[in-house]
Amino acid sequence: MASVLATFAALAMVFLPVPWCPWAAFAHVPCPGCGLTRATLAALQGDLRGSLLYHPLALVMTPTVVIAVFRDLYGYARRGVWGEGHRGGRAMTWFAGIMAVAMITVWIARFLGAFGGPVPVG
């Protein structure tokens, strides 16, 4: 049932005029992840400089999320178990913690003018 609700929520975000970032819509400032989508698209188009300006952690975060999603899909298709992309023991827990700290650090640094300053909200 939860996967059905998640599917409907994802479709609603794509087809309804729902703000992509609730944090930015509410607070009117970019969230720690703002710019990741634009950075990923820029990297896929070969614009690494633009990617780093949109979000300097995109080149690490995007592959990590993609791998986790494919592990989830594989586990679900193979064994009917959702959530395998989130397992990985102590190393994955440390990596997730380090990435969370890095995201917050970059977010604060951008407000202080680093990495081109905050990403425009809109």
N, C-alpha and C positions, 0 to 999 in steps of 0.2 A: 504494500500500500504506500509506503514511504517513497519508493521509486516512482510511482505514478504521480504523486504529489510534486516531486522534484521535477518531473518531466513537464507537468502543467505550469509550474513556476518558471521554468526556463523558457517555455514557449510564450508565456505572458510577457516576460522581459524583452523578448525579441519582437513581438508583434504589437504590444500595447505601448502607449507613451509613458512608460515607467522610467524614472531616472536610473541610469546605469549604476551610479554610486550613491546609495542612500546617505552616506556620510557627507559627501560634497553637496548634495541637495539640501540637507538639513543645516550643516555648519557653514556652508559657503567657502570652505577651504578644502584643498585636496587631501585625500586620505593617504596612508602610507603606500597603498598599491596604485594610486592614481598614476596613469601614464604607462602601466605595464602592457596594456593591449596595444596602444600606439607604438610603444617601443618594440614589441614583438613583430608587429606588421612592418615597421621600418627595417628591422633586422632581416626579415624574410625577403624584403626588396633589395637587400644588399647595402642599406644605409646604416652602417654601424655607428657612425658619429651621431646621427639622428636618434638611433636607438638608445645610445648612452645618455643623450640629453633628455629624452622622455622619461627614462628610468634606468639608472645604472645597474640595477640587479636583474634586469629582464633576461639577460643571457644566461643566468643561472636559474632563475625562478621558472621560466617558461618550460625548459626541458624537464625540470623536476616535476612540475604539475602534469605535463603530458605523459611522462613515464608512470606516475601514480594513477592517472585515469586509465591508461591502457592495462595496467596491472589489475585494476578494479574490473574492467570489462572482461579481461581474460579469465579472472577468477569466477566471475559471474557466469560466463559462457561455459566454462569447463566444469565448475563444481556447484554452481548456483549460490555462491557466496559473494556478497558485495562487501567491499572494504579491504581487500587484500593489498591495495596500493598504499595503505596507511600502516602496514605492518613492516617491520624491518629491524626491530630490536633496538638496542642501545645506540648504535651508530645513527640510525634514522632519527631517533629522539634528539640526540645532540645536534645533528644537522638542522632539524626543524627549529630548534631553539636558537642556534647561531643565525639562521636566516631571519627569524623573527626579530632578533636584536639588530641585525643589519638593516632590516626594513625600517625599524623605528629610528635608527641612527641616521640613515639617509634622509628620512622624512624630516627630522629636526635640522639636519645640515642644510637641506634645501631651503628651509625657512630662513636660515642665516645667510643664504646667497650661494651656497655650494651647488655644483652640478647644474648650473643655469637657473637656479632658483626654483620656486614651486611651479609645478605644471599647471597651466591654466585650467580652471574648472569650467566645464560647459559642454 
